Amino acid sequence: MSTQSADMYERSFRLRVAPSLAALIQALASVTELLGKTSMSESQYEALMRSMKEAQTEGTKVEAFSTELVREVDGECEDLVVEKSKLERARKQLEGNLEMLSGQIKSIDSSLKTNSENLSQKKSLKEKTERTLAEFTVTGWLGWIVLNMTGVTEGLKARLAACREDISKCEREQITFSMKREQKLLEMKVIKEQLMQNKVMSAGKQARLAQLAEVQETLKQCTTFLSLLEGKVSCLHCQDQCFFHVDTLVTTIRDIIHHLVEGLSNDHCKPLCTELGEVMSHELNSMKETISHISVCGAGVSEVPAHCSSAAICYFFAGI
């Protein structure tokens, strides 16, 4: 999934939603202006129908745009949570490997100590055997013959050879253990670097989630506002049938305007207000003022054929 910066999500929201919302407000302004007339021609009546239809269309667009963008943000948040979980599992695995290596190094250190002690013992025995042979050598040829006959000399030589072989073996093992220790230390270094990378990446994911959380809340609040707006504007659809009730239409428009004014004053909808600008704000206030002076007189219901072909259609309003 492609990702945007948190600010870019908000900017995308403004650029995609604001134009349709502005068009919706303009369409409602046309409807309100036409409803403010005591009578209207057939062409004005048709313009009223078109404006209501346009308001419905733009209402559907703003709801679809905002819902789609919220879905994108939700999708990225879900991906981040999954990635963070993977990083957490990887961290635990790395920490487990680090602990295992630490145990292996302790075992190697113990072997090195034991082997070093054995090496010292073998060297000590070798030196002692060498001294004994040297002492027998200075006893003279007669003593040497006696020692050879009794096999003492051969035994000492065999012991000396065995000591040398054991010493050589211990030294080889010492080198092997030292190399293993160095290898384990290198593996530990790599794992520690991976843990550091994991920590940095996890912090980055968390920071990204924190950034998106605020934007996500703003966009969801805006989307709730726009979804309710779309629902209210869709009520205009029932007016575009064979007959429409003027008082119901006026009530619907008032409700929509009230919803727009209240919603756009909410802090979460500031991005939309910024993009709409003062012109749309003035338009809304003007619509609010106009619709507040319209009331249906008499029976309270005026039915007008939606496909009337007469040149003029009269509306009866009181208090205009």
Disulfide bonds with the S-S distance in Angstrom:
none
